[in-house]
Amino acid sequence: MNSFLRRHWFLALLLLVLVLGMTLSSHLSEPLSQFPREIVVAAVMFITALPMSFGQLTQAARNVRAVGLALVSSMVVAPPLAWLVGQLLPDKLAVGLLVAASVPCTLASAAVWTRRGGGNDAIALFVTLVTNLACFLVLPGWLWAILGERVELDAWQLSGRLLLLVVLPVVAAQLLRRAPGVIGFATRSKPQLSTAAQIGVLSMVLFGSVSAGETLASVDSSAIPKATWLWLVVLALVLHLLLFAMGWFGSRVLGLGYEDQLPVAISGSQKTLMIGLDVALLFSGLAVLPMVAYHMVQLVADTLLVDRLKDRAE
């Protein structure tokens, strides 16, 4: 048991945080509201970017095969695939699954999961930047194309949030690397910084699970059979695994190695919860359920997948 926990401590804590956040959301929402979650996101981005050199970031941007496949998977393939899978669900849940697939990549966890697995986290970080920058076009565009629904997103608000939570921490980390001794410290402390980033992601998961629990508590789900909830989780998992597999095996076909395969698979399949909840609520309360289900399965599934793939690579 002790050896299992030492090996899978992150998965154990992740499951614990998800369960506590969802079940105790009514008790945790008030104290957590006093602490701005943006600070946690920015801190994780800073810690993630500190061991990276500027050359790694620019090299990631020039890796057209890896970045291109991840972007195609996340922004082009995911929404219509979600709509196809969603035809096995009631209409309102199908809409929610489409919303979940149309939102951008998670702000920090994709890079953290990639580093956990020994992959090139600069690629995951770059894909995160691009998908979030393009969100105000991609998300409403797919909803209009598939549903005929026009959804307005504040491009300035989304861009400002991205600048504050992602761009500024990354720039600050790169500037700090110019100070004497910082590069050596970041290199020596990379395992500790990686662990700190994972703990930061767990804090973000707590915020997200509490928010999801509050949202679910306000939803009237009595009209949906209980078996449908299990079916929803299964289909969310299937969708995520299909996108993950597209990134993983597609990267191999393109001749990419393990370090580039992993970020493509992760950043091309992970989706952010916060934007998804806000947009899903525009349709119906039930539409938030697929977003919550997708968020939960991607965290658990990717933890297992990353650990397994890392073991095989080693």
N, C-alpha and C positions, 0 to 999 in steps of 0.2 A: 504493500500500500504506500509506504513512504517513498519507494523508488518511483512508483507511478506518479505521485504528486510532484516529486522533483522534476520529472520529465515533462509532465503535463500541467504544471502549475497554472499556466496562463489559461488553458481551457477550463480548468476547475474554477478559477476566479471569474472567468467570463460567464459561465453558466450561473454562478452564484449571483453576480451583479445583475444579469438579465432577470432572474427570478425575483430577487429582492426589489429591483426597480419597478417591475410590473405589478407585483402583489402589494407593495407598500407605497404605491405612487401617491395616494391621498395623504400619507404622513410625511413623505419626503419632498413633495413639491414645494412646500413653503420654505423650509430651510435651504433647499437648493436654489430657489429663486433669488436668494440674497447673494449668491455667488455667480458672477457672470461667466457663463460657460465659454464665452469667446476667449477668455484668458487661457483656458486649458487648451483649446484648439491652437491658438497662436504659440503657446509654449511647446506643444508637441511638434509643430512645424519647425520651430527654431531648433529644437534638439535633434530633429531628423536631418536638418540641413547643415548643422554645424560640422559633422565629419566629412561632408561632401565638398569637393573642390569645385570652383567655378567651371573648370574644364570638364568635370563629370556632367554638370548640368547642360553645358553647350553640346557635349558629345551626345547626350541623350536626345537633345532636340534634332541633331543631325541623323539619328538612327531612324531613318524613314520607315524601314520595314516594321520595326517593333512599335513605334509610336503610331504609325498608320494603321496597323492591324488592331491595336487597342482602341483607337478612336472609331474605326469602322464597327467594331464589335459593340462598343458602348452607345454610339450615337446613331448608327445606321441599322444594325441587325437587331439589337435588343428590343426596340419598341414594336416592330411588326411581329417579331417572334413571340413577344409577350401577349399580343392581341390574339395570335393564333392559339397559343396555349390557353388563354383565357376563355376561349369558346367552350371549354369544358366546365366553366363556372357560371353562376348567375350573372346577369348583366352588370349589376353594380360592382360586384367583385372583379369582373373582367376589366371594367374601367379602372379600378384601383390598381390592378396588376400592370396595365398599360402605363399609368402614371409612374409607378415604381420603376419601370424599365426605362422611362424617358428622362428621368432626372440625372444629373451629372454624377461623376465618381465621388466617393467619400473624400472629405477634405484631408484627412490625415491617415486613416487606418490602412489605406492601400499601400502607402509608402512604408508604414510600420510593419505590416504583414510581409511585404517584400523583403525588407531587411531581416526580419525574423527568419525567413527562409533562405537567406544568403543570396538574394537576387539583386539586380541593379535598381535600387530604389530611386535613382535619379529619373528613370523612365516613368515610374509610377507617379512621381511628383509632377513631372511635365504633363502627363496625361490628365492629372487632376486639375492643373491650371487651365488647360485648353477646354476640357469638358465643362468646367464651371464658367469660363468666359463665354462659351457658346450656348449656355443654358437658356438664356432669354430668347434665343431663336429656335433651338432644337426642341425644347419641351412644348411650347405652344404650337410649333410647326407640326409635330407628330399628332398632337391632340386634334388639331384642325383637319389634318389629312385623313385620319382614321375615323374620328368621331364627328367631324363637322362642327366641333365646339371651339369657339374662340376664347382663349384664356390670356389675359393681359398679365405680363410680368414686368416689374420695374427693373429695367436694365441697369439704371444708375445705382439702384439699391444693391442688386446682385454684384455688380462690379466693385462697388465700395466695400462690400463684405469680403469679397475675394482679396481685394487689396489689403485690407486690415488683417485678415486671418491667415493669408498664405504668402502673398508677395512680400509684405514688410518683414515678417519674421525670417523669411529666406534671405532677403537682402541684408538684414541685420546680422544674420549668422555669417554670411560671406564677408561682410565688412569686418566683423570681429576676428575672422581668421587672419587678417593682416597684422593683428597685434602680435608682438613677440611671445612665443611660447604657446599660442593657442592651437596652432596646427598640431604640434606634438601632443598636447593635452587631448585634443579631439581624437587623434589616432590611437593613443594609448587607452583612452576611456571609451572607445566605441562600443564594447559590450555593455558597459554600465549605462551609457547614453541610450542604447537600444532598449535596455530593460526599463529605464525611466520613461521612454516614449511609449512602451507597451502599457505601463501603469497609467500614463496619461490617457491612452485610448480607452482603458477600462473606465476612467472617470467620465469620458465622453459617452461611453455606452450607458453608464448610469443615468446621465442626463437624458439620453435618448429613450431609454426604457421607461423612465418616470413619465416623460412626455407622452410616450405611446400608451402607457397604462392609464393616464388621465383621459386621453382621447377615447380609448376603448370603453372606459367607464361611462362616457356620455353617449355611447352608441347603443341604439335599440337593436339588438341582434336576435331577438326572440323569434323573428320570422324565418331565420336560417337554421336548418337542422344541424345538430352537432357534428354529424358525419361530414358536413360540408367544410367545417373548419379544418378537420384533418386533411381533407382533400386539397384545400387551399394551401396548406403548408407543404404538402407533397408536390404540388404544381409549382410553387415558388422555388422549391429546392431543385426541381427538374429544370426550370428556366435558368437558374443560376449556374447549375452544373453544365448545361449546354453552352452557355456563354464562356464559362471557364475553360471547357474543353476546346471551344473554337480558338481561344487565345493560345492555349497550350500546344495543341496539335498543329494549328495554323502556323505558329512560330517555328515549329520543327520543320514543316514543309518549306518555309522560307529560309531555312538554314541557320536559324538562330540557336545559340547555346542556352544552357540552363539559366544563366544569370539574366538573360533577356527574355526567355520564355516565361519565367515566373511573373515579372511585373506586367507583361502583356495579359496573361490569364487573369491576374487579380484586378488590375485597373480597368480591364475591359468588361468585368462582370460585377464589381461592387458598385452599390448605389447609395446615395446619401439619404438619410431619413428626414432631416428637417424640412427641406424644400418639398419632398414628397408628401409629407403630412399636410402642409399648408395648401398645396394644390389639390390633393384628394378631397379635402373638406369642401372645396368649391362644388363638388359633384354630389356627394352624400356622405353621411357618417360611415356607412358600410364600406365606402371606397378606401378608407384608411387602413382597413384590415390587411389587404395584400401588401401594403407598404411595410407594415409592422412585421408581417410574416417573412417578407423578403429580407428585411434588415436582420432578423434573428437568424435565419438559416444561413445567410452569407457569412456571418461572424463565426458561427459554430463550424460550418462546413469548411471554410477557408483555414481555420486553425488546424483542423485535422488534415486537410490536404497539404498545407504548407509543411507541417511536421513530417508527413509521410514522404513528400517529394524531396525534402531536404535530406532525409535519411537515405533515400535511394541515390541521390546525387553524390553523397559522401561515400 
